[in-house]
Amino acid sequence: MSETLSLTDTGGSLEASTDDKKEEEPSRIDWKGIVSPLGLIVGGFLLFFFLPVDSARFTHSIIESLALAKWYAKEHVLLCLVPAFFIAGGVAVFISQGAVMKYLGAGAPKVLSYGVASVSGSVLAVCSCTVLPLFAGIWKRGAGLGPAIAFLYSGPAINVLAIILTARILGPEIGLARAVGAVIFSIVIGLFMHLMFRKEEEAKVAAATYMPEPEVERPLWQTTLLFAVMVGLLISATWGKPAQTGGIWSAVFAVKWLLAGGFASILGILMVRWMRVKLYKLIIAVMAVLIPALIIPRQPLIAFSIGLVAFVGLLTTTRGETESWFMASWDFAKQIMPLLLAGVLVAGLLLGKPGSEGLIPSSWISGLVGGNSFWANCFASVVGAFMYFATLTEVPILQGLIGAGMGKGPALALLLAGPALSLPNMLVIRSVLGTRKTVAFVGLVVVMATISGLIFGHFF
């Protein structure tokens, strides 16, 4: 083997170098940058290679996943999520950080902060996904972890309509247990989260003591009225059809769109009076909604959708705080919507839409939640935590499972874990709080739901 020798002047000394030395130079291949994309490529290839497209259950589950996403987009996004995004944006713009810290901050009196969080959450008839923009709004404004978690749980769990429906269909004992358990859950889970992450909460309190007193744009009564109108619009637009005709619930459902239109009109007037929105713009928006509402009254969602577009037009064509309101709402939508839709697709694939099946047969679930064993209650809690329930849909689903042999203890466990959590909900909470806090919150809900189901099943 021949070897070439060369002499190099290195500041007064001669240094020999060979071709063999050049061969010892480090490789230019960045293996760290290759392994991760290669893993994704190989994983995607194996996934599609072994995709069971010939399986009837698999193809049916795909259809169910898409059907759930379609139903979610048609019935839930426009009526629930979009108004919730605007309420959350309003929280970020119109409610001062000082006010949030005073009533919901980590240093606020526990009775005040947890009482306000529970009550403010319970007035919203929303599901585990609709409450997320509102939760993210108060959290980013400086709310303490414990009160924010209490609000996050109480919004979908302490639902007056759902509790009444539960008592009427599943029995008064389950309805009462759900009401009491949900109230206790929201406070206890919030307190446990506060204790588990106390150091971070203490640091937040220390930072808040040096914050300057925020400037208040308008009196408190104006802000309160503004949010009361928006919450009224959200509740009236999402008011579901009761299972039985007659009574006050049916009466409200019959006029829900008149109520929604009334609240929307009041909101427009407040924007003209307090936010410098031009009156002629409001008149154009009202006419744009009123015409399709009168021409095609059987399709109220069309008029409602046009109203949302008109509302965005009012916000974006007026200078000042309305633009900030729109941008804050848009930030929440960008953060939350992709995760929610991905979670809905996965939940539909595994469990199907309400009243149908996905990859996991419902007979497996009903067979595993019979009786009142620890595993039956734990399984019901876990399934409830991952399954998506729209507002009030958990009651007829449980009615069918109880008829198939589900015990009352696991039924209560699912009621306490299901409405407050879902797979889409978890994905978004993780993006807001991080992995550790999300795992702690989900674990607390599952454990407490399991224990509650065991206790209730023992007595009933």
N, C-alpha and C positions, 0 to 999 in steps of 0.2 A: 504494500500500500504506500503510495507516495504522499508526502506531506509538504505543503508549501509554507515556508517560513518568511515572515516579514518583520522588519524592525520599525518601531514607531518611537519618535522623539516625544517623551512626556516630561518636558521641563528639565532637561539635563540628564535624563537616564534613558536608556534604551530598553524597550519592552517588546518581548517577542509575542506574536499572536499567530495562531494557526487556524486552519479551516475547521478543526475539531472544536475549537473554542466557540466559534460562531454557531455551531450546531447545538451548544448548550444554552442558547438564549431562550427565555421563556416563550411559551406558545402564545400566539396572538388570538387564539380562540377564547372567547369569553363564555366559559361553561356555565357560570351563574346566570348569564342572560339567556342561555339556551334551555336550561333544564325546565324552568317554569313554563315557557310557551310550549315546549315539547310535551310536557305532561298534559297540558290542556288539549293539544292536538291529538295525542294518543288516547286520552280519555274520551274526547268527542268521537274519535273513530270507533273505539270499542262500543260506545253507547249506540251509535247508529248501526254498527255491524250486527249487534245482538238485539236490535230493537224488535220486540215481538209483535210485528204488524199483523201477523196471521192470527193472533189471539183476539177472539171476539170481545173479551172483557177489556183488553187493553184499548182497542179501537173505541169501544163504548166509553171508556174513561176519558179518552181524548175529547170525544164529543161532549161529555159532561163538563170537562174543564172549560171548554170554549163556551158552553151554554151558561155556566156559572159566571164567566167573565162578561158575557153579553148581558145577562140579567143584572149583574152588578153595575155595569156601565149605564144601562137603561133606567134602572129603578133607584140606584143609589148615588151615583156620582153627581148627577145634576141636582137632585133634590136635597142630598145630605152633605156631600163632601165640598162642593163648590161654595155653598153658603157658609160652611164651617171654615173654609180657607179665608173668606172675607172677614168673618168674626175674629179669627186668629190674627189676621193682618191688622184689624182694628185694635186688638189688644196691644200689639206691638207699637202702634202709632199713637193711640189716644189715651192709653193708660200709662201713667208715669211709672218709672221703675221704683220710685220712692213709695208709691201706693201699693205696688205688688210686694215690696219688701216689708211694708208696715203690716199688711194683713196675711201674707202668705210666706214671708221670708223666714230664713232659718232661725233668726233671732226673735221672731214674733212670739207672743204667748201661745202655748200649745193649744189651749182651749179655743182661742180665737182663730188661729190658722187652720187647725183641723176642722173646726166647725164650719168656717167659711168654705173650705175646700169641699167638704162633703155636701153641703147645701147647694153650692154653685154647680156641682156636678150632677146632683140629683134632679135639677129642674130641666135638664136636657134629655129628651127621649132619643138618644143617639146610640149607635152601636160602637163596638171596640175600635173601628177604623175612623169613624166620624169624629170621635173625641180627640184623635191624635193631633190635628192642627191646633186645637185649643190648648192641649197639654203642652205642646212645643212652644206655643206663644207665651204662656205664663212662666214656663221654665227659663226661656231666654230672657225674660224680663226680670229675673232674679228670685223667683219663688224658691223656697227651701225644698230639698228633695222629698222630705216626708209629706208636706202638704201637696206638692205637685203629684206625688204618687197616689195620695188619697183622692185627689181630683180625677186622676187617670182611671182609677178603679171605679169610683162612684158614678161617673158619667154613664157608662153602659149598664152597670150592675144595679144601681139604686134607681131603677126606671119605674116610676109609679104605674104607668100603663102596663108594663110587663108583669109587675107584681100582682096587680089586680087580675089580669088575664090568667096568671098562674093559679091564683086562688080559685077562680071560677071553673077552670078546666081540670086542673090536677088535684084540687082539693085545698081547703083553707089551711090545713096544717103545713103543707109545702109552701103555700103562698106566704104565710106568716114567718116560717123558718127562713125563706129566701130574703124577706125584707129585713129581719133582725140580723141574719148572717151577713148580708151585704153592708149594712151600716157598720157593724163591728169590724168586718174585713177592711174597709177603707181606712179606718183609723189605726187598727193594729198593724196592718202591713206598712202603712206610712211611718208609724213609729219605729218598727223594726228596720226599715230602710234608713231612717235617720240615725239609729244607733249603729248600724253596720258601717256607715260611711260618715261617722261623726267628725273625723279629722277634716274632711273636705268641707263639711258644713260649718265647722268652726272657722276655717279659713275664709269662707264666703261671708260669715258674719263680721269678721275682722276687716275685710275689704269694704263692706258696706258702711262701716262707721266713718270712713274717710270720703264717702261720696257726697258731693255737693247737693243741696236741696234742689230738686228739679223744678223747672218752670212749668206752670200749669197753663195750658192753652185756653181751657174753658172751665166753667164751674162743674162741680161733681155731679149736680143734678142733670146737666146736659149730657154728660158722658153716660150716666146711668140710663137715661131715657133712650139714648142712641143704641146701647147694647140690648136693652129690653125689647126694642122694636125688632132688632136683628134676630134675637132669640125667638121672638114670637113668629117671625117669618119662617125660621127654620123648623119650629115645631109644627106649625100649621101645614107647611108644605109636605112634611114627612108623616102626617097623621095617617095611620093605617086603618084599613077597613076592619071593624070589629067582627068577631066570629058570629055574634048573634045580633039580630036587628032589634031596634028599640033602645031606649035609654039615652043618656047624655052623650056617650061615645059615638053612637050612630048619628046623633043630631050634629055633633061637631064635624064628623066626616062628611056629612051632606053639604056643609057650607065651608069646607076647608079651603077651597080656592078663593072664595070671597074673602075669607080671613087673610089668606096670603096676599091677595091683592090690596087689602086695606093696610096691612103692615108695610108692604112695598111702597104704597102711596105716602104713608107717614114718613118713611125713610127718605123718600125723594124730597118732601117738603123740608125736612130737617137739613138736608144737604143744601138746599137753596138758602135757607135762613142762616146756617152756621158755617158753610164751607165754600161760599161764593160761587156755587153752581148757578149758571144762568137759567132763568125760568123757562125760556123758550126751548132749551135743551131738554128740560124735564118734560115739557109738553110733547115734544117729538118722541121721547122715550115712552111716554104713556100711550100715545096713539099707536106706536109700533107694537105694543103688547095688546092693546085693547082690540084692535082690528082682527087679528087671528083668533083671539079668545071668543069673539062674537060670531065669526064665520064658521069656525070648527070647534064648538064648545066641547065635543067629545074627546078632543086631543089637547088637554090642558098643558101637557109637557112641551108642546111646541111654543105656546105663548110664554111659558116659564123660561124656556131656553132663550127666546128672543129677549125676555126681560133681563137675563143675565148678561147678554151681549150689550144691551142698552146701558146696563149699570156700569160695565167696564168702560163704555164710551164716556159716560159722565165722569168717571174717575180720571181717565187719561186725557181728557180735553180741558181739564181745569187745573190751573197751576196751584201749587202749594201742597197742603197736607193730603189732598185726595190722590196726588201722584205717589206720595210716600205710602199711602194706604194700599194702592194697587201693587207697588213693588214689593211690599212686605208680604202681601197675600200670594204673589207670584213666587216668591222665594220658598214659602211653605209648600206650594203646589209642586215645584220642581223637586224638592227634597222627598216628598211623601208619595206622590202618585206612582212613579215607576216601581217602587218597592211594593206598594199595595197591589197593583195589578199583577206583578210577578207572584206575590203570595197567594192571590186569589186563584191563579192558574194552577199552582201546585196543590192548593187545598182542594180544588175541584177535581184534579186528577186522582188524588188519593181517596177522597171521601165523597165526591160527587156533589151535586147541588141539592138543596133541601128537597126531600121526598124521593131521591134517587140514590144510586150507588156509584162509587168509583172503583179504584183498584182494590180497596179494602171492603169486603162484603159486610153489609149491615148485620147479617146473621152472626158474624164473628163478634161484633160489638155487643149485640144483645145477649149472646151466649156468655160473654165474659163479665157482664155487669149484673147477673142475676144474684139474688141473695144480698148479704150485707158484710161480706168478708173485706179484709183490708185490701186485697188485690182488686176486688170489684170496685171499691171506692176510688182507689188510686188510679186504676185504668180509666174510670169515668172522668176523673179530674184531668188526666193527661190528654185523653181524646177531646174533651171539652176545651182544653187550653189551646189545642192546635186547630180545631175545626172552626170555620167561620160561621157566625150566626148574625144575620141581619136582625134589626130590632123586631122583637115579638115572634120571630120564626122558631126560636128554641122551644116554645111551648108546644106547638103541634108535633114537632119532631120527637120530643120527650113523650108526648101522649102515645105515639106509635111504639116507641121503645118500651114503655111501661106495659102496653098491651102485649108486647112480645116477651114479657117476663122480666123486665128490668126492675131491680129493687128500688124502694123509695130512698134509701140512703145514697146509693150511686146517682139517683136522679137529682137529688139536692146537690151532690158534689159537682155534677155536670152543670147545674144551673148557676152555681157560685163561681166556677172556673170559666165556663164557656163564653157568656156574653162579655166578660171583661178582657178576654184574651183571644187571640187567633194567630195563625202563622203570619199573615200580612202585618198584623199589629206588632208582633215581636220584631220583625225586620225593621220597621220604622222606629220602634223604641230604641233598638240597638244603635241606629244612626243618630239618635238624639242623646242618649245617655251613655252609650258604650256597652261593651260586652259584659263586663262584670256586674254592673247595676241591672242590666236586663236579665241576666241569669238569676240574680238574687230575687228580683221581682217575680219572675215566672215561678221560681222554686217556692217562694212564700205562698203564692196563690194556690199552687197544686197541693202543697202540704196542708194548708189550712182547709181547703175544700175537702181533702181526703178525711181529715179529722172530723170536720163538721158532718160529713156524710155518715161516718161510723157512729157518731153520737145520735144523730137523728134516726138512723136505721135501727138502732138499739131500742129506742122508745116507740117507734112507729113501724 
